[in-house]
Amino acid sequence: MSSSFAAALAARTLVLDGGMGSQILSRDLSIDSDYCGCENCTDILCTTRPDVVQDIHESYLRAGADAVETNSFGANKLVLGEFDRTEDTYDIAKCSAEIARAACDIHGTKDKPRFVLGSMGPGTKLISLGQTDWDSMFDSYREGARGLIDGGADTLLIETCQDILQIKCSINACLAALKEKGKSHEDVPIMVSLTIEQTGTTLTGSSIEAAAVAISRYPILSLGLNCATGPAEMVDHMRWLGKHWDRALTCYPNAGLPALVEGRTEYPLQPGPMAEILDRFVNEFGVRMIGGCCGTTPEHITELCQVADKANSNSQASRTIEPIAPSSTSLYSQVEHRQDASILIIGERCNASGSRRFKQLLEVEDWDGIVAVAREQVHEGSHVLDVNVDYAGRDGARDMGEVVSRLVRQVDAPLMIDSTQTATLEAGLRHAPGKCIINSANFEDGDTKFDDICQLAVKYAASIVIGTIDEDQEAAMARTADRKFAIAKRAIERAQDIHGIPQSDLFIDPLVLPISTGMDADRRSALELIEGTRRITAAFPDVQITCGLSNVSFGLKPSARVALNSVFMHELAVAGMSSAIVHAGRIIPLVRIDGEQKRVAAHLIYDRRSNALGGTGLPSEYPDALESSMVSVA
């Protein structure tokens, strides 16, 4: 096995082979003897007709291809199970890599090594469509990956991807298989190739932006496009990737859009025109590996080799990358963490702990009603939805799975998966294709549980909320700015240095505590939060800051809560707060709040009693005012 594929991809433009399936269909093969009665199961030919498979590989290598894909597109348990061949998964995958390796060894030279890319297709069942589950898919891909690794594949290529959740699951399966074999993704790189339909999205509806953001944290060598369309239909998507994706790009399209001619599927794009478009991809978008998918032939590859030779003989300009803005995604689209005209609004009403309506819907398992609540929040302006099903006496993991599996398909908003239970968090993440936010981690139980939740964030490529709580039994919840900052610093450094989570994916929650109780111990809670937010933001500008905003006004009349929450959110935003968990419909602009209410809110927030009464005595940006009915407890 060669270990130099990544270096070769970085050094020059490479050419991948062309279509395998269409080449197999052109051969005279017996369904009974060659396919063992498993019609259309081309993977099985690796064990019954290795000569045919190797001959196809060699035809592409003779045409000049630098790499060939193994004939293992469907060599996983879920697909082979449809032919009652589940037990053959490992052997077929291993054999496919050995055949490709043999062909590459024949044609490879010191100056032109040839590489084996272990093909792993999308299968026939997708998690996001409810056709299978995470554990089944993980086991399926892991078995195929084991065979490809043992057979000598240089890389694992997860291709024709139609579902973000399938990509996440298969990457984790590949990493697990590599670990079992004593290898890492540096020894055998993992590549991903998406399929964007003519609709402009994946089969499950994801935009190129949503897909790229959702998988960007994984240790993959490259990202690209293949299948579904010809290269002309890929231009806008490849342009976006060329501008924003920070690793290698690949593209191997079909030979145009398929057409049905006399009952046969034909692909009309000829080698020359296909090469012209891919030449543009190489020179304008920085694509490092080009090749062909359905309908492409050795003649197409010969033309593409000329494109690569020309590119390699010239000095290739490096791409100027505009990094993808820190974001979360739904199944469908991307939402940036930093909003231009507002803070990131995280809807709080899908929470059994804080919403009576949601709790009642959960009790009777009114899933459609829960979806309606979620949609209402998006309509009111929420960018992200907090989902918490923690409810004594119920199966939280089951409830979370039920709720999330419905929300991801029916509501276009990223999800914050919220629970105190690790199993419940993971149940939600296993049903959420997009890039989620986990709520939350803290140090109440020391490093162990904190690390467990960080590992979930790594496994599912999620952002994570970290509360400023530690092991101090007398003062676990940080009340002062000093403690808020100290715990935040500890959390940020541990999450980043130990778990590799970038600061832009960390949400620090410095804790909102009520200032409406009338107790002296609570009067400084808001101003300590503002100061803590300011200090965390100054020290860690890339970190997101969030809070459960409504806690500040707990116990007040509804109208008073709206005013106090709205003023408080303004003050926090000025201090650096970038998001808040809140009812978006109950936050109003300052210009719409009565002047007296603003003055009273400011007095409460900054504890502007006189020094003699224990207050700060701080001046107000609003004129002084006496207490009003605003602070009367309901």
Secondary structure as the mmCIF struct_conf table of DSSP 4:
data_model
#
loop_
_struct_conf.conf_type_id
_struct_conf.id
_struct_conf.beg_label_comp_id
_struct_conf.beg_label_asym_id
_struct_conf.beg_label_seq_id
_struct_conf.end_label_comp_id
_struct_conf.end_label_asym_id
_struct_conf.end_label_seq_id
BEND BEND1 SER A 3 SER A 3
HELX_RH_AL_P HELX_RH_AL_P1 PHE A 5 ALA A 11
BEND BEND2 ARG A 12 ARG A 12
STRN STRN1 LEU A 14 VAL A 15
STRN STRN2 LEU A 16 LEU A 16
BEND BEND3 MET A 20 MET A 20
HELX_RH_AL_P HELX_RH_AL_P2 GLY A 21 LEU A 25
TURN_TY1_P TURN_TY1_P1 SER A 26 SER A 26
BEND BEND4 ARG A 27 ARG A 27
TURN_TY1_P TURN_TY1_P2 ILE A 31 ASP A 34
BEND BEND5 TYR A 35 TYR A 35
TURN_TY1_P TURN_TY1_P3 CYS A 36 GLY A 37
TURN_TY1_P TURN_TY1_P4 GLU A 39 ASN A 40
HELX_RH_3T_P HELX_RH_3T_P1 THR A 42 ILE A 44
HELX_RH_AL_P HELX_RH_AL_P3 LEU A 45 THR A 48
HELX_RH_AL_P HELX_RH_AL_P4 PRO A 50 ARG A 62
TURN_TY1_P TURN_TY1_P5 ALA A 63 GLY A 64
BEND BEND6 ASP A 66 ASP A 66
STRN STRN3 ALA A 67 GLU A 69
BEND BEND7 ASN A 71 ASN A 71
TURN_TY1_P TURN_TY1_P6 PHE A 73 GLY A 74
BEND BEND8 ASN A 76 ASN A 76
HELX_RH_AL_P HELX_RH_AL_P5 LYS A 77 LEU A 80
HELX_RH_3T_P HELX_RH_3T_P2 GLY A 81 PHE A 83
TURN_TY1_P TURN_TY1_P7 ASP A 84 ASP A 84
HELX_RH_3T_P HELX_RH_3T_P3 THR A 86 ASP A 88
HELX_RH_AL_P HELX_RH_AL_P6 THR A 89 HIS A 107
BEND BEND9 LYS A 110 LYS A 112
STRN STRN4 PHE A 115 MET A 120
BEND BEND10 THR A 124 THR A 124
TURN_TY1_P TURN_TY1_P8 ILE A 127 GLY A 130
BEND BEND11 GLN A 131 THR A 132
HELX_RH_AL_P HELX_RH_AL_P7 TRP A 134 GLY A 151
TURN_TY1_P TURN_TY1_P9 GLY A 152 GLY A 152
BEND BEND12 ASP A 154 ASP A 154
STRN STRN5 THR A 155 CYS A 161
HELX_RH_AL_P HELX_RH_AL_P8 ILE A 164 GLU A 180
TURN_TY1_P TURN_TY1_P10 LYS A 181 GLY A 182
TURN_TY1_P TURN_TY1_P11 HIS A 185 ASP A 187
BEND BEND13 VAL A 188 VAL A 188
STRN STRN6 ILE A 190 LEU A 194
TURN_TY1_P TURN_TY1_P12 GLN A 198 THR A 199
BEND BEND14 GLY A 200 THR A 201
TURN_TY1_P TURN_TY1_P13 LEU A 203 THR A 204
HELX_RH_AL_P HELX_RH_AL_P9 ILE A 208 ILE A 215
TURN_TY1_P TURN_TY1_P14 SER A 216 ARG A 217
BEND BEND15 TYR A 218 TYR A 218
BEND BEND16 LEU A 221 LEU A 221
STRN STRN7 SER A 222 ASN A 226
BEND BEND17 CYS A 227 THR A 229
HELX_RH_3T_P HELX_RH_3T_P4 PRO A 231 MET A 234
HELX_RH_AL_P HELX_RH_AL_P10 VAL A 235 HIS A 244
BEND BEND18 ARG A 247 ARG A 247
STRN STRN8 ALA A 248 TYR A 252
BEND BEND19 ALA A 255 LEU A 257
STRN STRN9 ALA A 259 VAL A 261
TURN_TY1_P TURN_TY1_P15 GLU A 262 GLY A 263
STRN STRN10 ARG A 264 GLU A 266
HELX_RH_AL_P HELX_RH_AL_P11 PRO A 271 PHE A 285
STRN STRN11 MET A 289 ILE A 290
TURN_TY1_P TURN_TY1_P16 CYS A 294 GLY A 295
HELX_RH_AL_P HELX_RH_AL_P12 PRO A 298 SER A 313
BEND BEND20 ASN A 314 ASN A 314
HELX_LH_PP_P HELX_LH_PP_P1 SER A 315 ARG A 319
HELX_LH_PP_P HELX_LH_PP_P2 PRO A 323 ALA A 325
BEND BEND21 PRO A 326 PRO A 326
STRN STRN12 SER A 327 THR A 329
BEND BEND22 LEU A 331 TYR A 332
STRN STRN13 GLN A 334 GLU A 336
BEND BEND23 HIS A 337 ARG A 338
BEND BEND24 ASP A 340 SER A 342
STRN STRN14 LEU A 344 ASN A 351
TURN_TY1_P TURN_TY1_P17 ALA A 352 GLY A 354
HELX_RH_AL_P HELX_RH_AL_P13 ARG A 356 GLU A 363
TURN_TY1_P TURN_TY1_P18 VAL A 364 GLU A 365
HELX_RH_AL_P HELX_RH_AL_P14 TRP A 367 GLU A 380
TURN_TY1_P TURN_TY1_P19 GLY A 381 GLY A 381
BEND BEND25 HIS A 383 HIS A 383
STRN STRN15 VAL A 384 ASN A 388
TURN_TY1_P TURN_TY1_P20 ALA A 392 GLY A 393
BEND BEND26 ARG A 394 ARG A 394
HELX_RH_AL_P HELX_RH_AL_P15 GLY A 396 GLN A 410
BEND BEND27 ALA A 413 ALA A 413
STRN STRN16 LEU A 415 ASP A 418
BEND BEND28 THR A 420 THR A 420
HELX_RH_AL_P HELX_RH_AL_P16 THR A 422 LEU A 429
TURN_TY1_P TURN_TY1_P21 ARG A 430 HIS A 431
BEND BEND29 GLY A 434 GLY A 434
STRN STRN17 ILE A 437 ALA A 441
BEND BEND30 PHE A 443 PHE A 443
TURN_TY1_P TURN_TY1_P22 GLU A 444 ASP A 445
HELX_RH_AL_P HELX_RH_AL_P17 ASP A 447 LYS A 459
TURN_TY1_P TURN_TY1_P23 TYR A 460 ALA A 461
STRN STRN18 SER A 463 GLY A 467
BEND BEND31 THR A 468 THR A 468
STRN STRN19 ILE A 469 ILE A 469
BEND BEND32 GLU A 471 GLU A 471
BEND BEND33 GLN A 473 ALA A 475
STRN STRN20 MET A 477 MET A 477
BEND BEND34 THR A 480 THR A 480
HELX_RH_AL_P HELX_RH_AL_P18 ALA A 481 ASP A 497
TURN_TY1_P TURN_TY1_P24 ILE A 498 HIS A 499
HELX_RH_3T_P HELX_RH_3T_P5 GLN A 503 ASP A 505
STRN STRN21 LEU A 506 ASP A 509
BEND BEND35 ILE A 515 ILE A 515
BEND BEND36 THR A 517 THR A 517
HELX_RH_3T_P HELX_RH_3T_P6 ASP A 520 ASP A 522
TURN_TY1_P TURN_TY1_P25 ARG A 523 ARG A 524
HELX_RH_AL_P HELX_RH_AL_P19 SER A 525 ALA A 539
TURN_TY1_P TURN_TY1_P26 PRO A 541 ASP A 542
BEND BEND37 VAL A 543 VAL A 543
STRN STRN22 GLN A 544 ILE A 545
STRN STRN23 GLY A 548 GLY A 548
HELX_RH_3T_P HELX_RH_3T_P7 LEU A 549 SER A 553
TURN_TY1_P TURN_TY1_P27 PHE A 554 GLY A 555
STRN STRN24 LEU A 556 LEU A 556
HELX_RH_AL_P HELX_RH_AL_P20 PRO A 558 ALA A 575
TURN_TY1_P TURN_TY1_P28 GLY A 576 GLY A 576
STRN STRN25 SER A 579 VAL A 582
HELX_RH_3T_P HELX_RH_3T_P8 ALA A 584 ARG A 586
HELX_RH_3T_P HELX_RH_3T_P9 LEU A 590 ARG A 592
BEND BEND38 ILE A 593 ILE A 593
HELX_RH_AL_P HELX_RH_AL_P21 GLY A 595 TYR A 606
TURN_TY1_P TURN_TY1_P29 ASP A 607 ASP A 607
BEND BEND39 ARG A 609 ARG A 609
HELX_RH_3T_P HELX_RH_3T_P10 ASN A 611 LEU A 613
TURN_TY1_P TURN_TY1_P30 GLY A 614 GLY A 614
BEND BEND40 GLY A 615 GLY A 615
BEND BEND41 GLU A 621 TYR A 622
HELX_RH_3T_P HELX_RH_3T_P11 SER A 629 VAL A 631
STRN STRN26 VAL A 633 VAL A 633
#
